[in-house]
């Protein structure tokens, strides 16, 4: 693996201007942007570390006319709002105290000290914005080459500092890791899994959904179950059902969907799905969709009828969870029922409940006939009125 970093995003004019504003010897790229560039992956977020105090970062950005937001000023983070996208700039830190849920930090000036407080070796890689020189204090490049996810230093100590690192470990293992996994990491996650109960449900839910949204989290989720980690955060889960869904998605070219994967892990019980949605602090729309998926039957029915009644996502959830074919939904736009109540009243039906009942009856026939055009719908209306008034 190369000793220097080079990628198109590093040569953006706005990033060059940011580097000059802060001082070429005062900042380095760090974390995911370095890691993903070394792996040849797209870079979504750019983070920089700096020896400058946050107040000085703000002063220098203001002087250079670079808009900035103190997004995490208490932890030393300032976001530079650039034309090409935001860049987070965080002052070097070291932990003063930790309790597994939050940390008290102090600003530092030593790059290695900053690296030592990070979670995994592959996330503690720095790069000079000018030369691209990579700074690797804990063997992260070698681990990256081997696709080996390893905690920095003592795994148990890292987890005691922040219990969420258990779930982060499995997410990184699912995304970057190879087999065999790191024995020390797995042992530490297993022994300290009960500490996850002390975290906020929102943090656990967010990290779990991030894991489920990866290309194929099924083997990792299965391993979490074997190690006793999964039962702590989701005791209702069935990893085998997740593996079946992922295989079905892959076979039909359907993109990963974290909420659908969560539905696969859960039994088909609406009240339970709603409980889990509340536990993970999901949105109202997500809760409704999870409940809709939980109301599934073994035979989901016609794909397009489902899509019309449940929406595209709801239909895809029901079909894929049943292992059914979804090809008829590709490149198909859900139609709008071309009949209005006024058209029924115009045919002599008094306004009121009977209009709604007539609409439902005609709509049901329209769906069963495969969504014919308006002419056929009017014919169905006439047949219905004749049958219910004759």
PyMOL commands that set and color helices and strands:
alter all, ss='L'
color gray80, all
select helices_A, chain A and resi 8-11+13-22+32-38+54-63+73-75+111-116+121-123+140-146+155-161+165-176+183-191+193-198+201-212+218-226+230-233+239-252+258-265+270-279+284-294+303-310+312-321+327-329+341-345+353-368+374-389
alter helices_A, ss='H'
color red, helices_A
select strands_A, chain A and resi 27-30+46-50+68-72+77-80+87-91+93-98+103-107+125-128+134-136
alter strands_A, ss='S'
color yellow, strands_A
deselect
rebuild
show_as cartoon
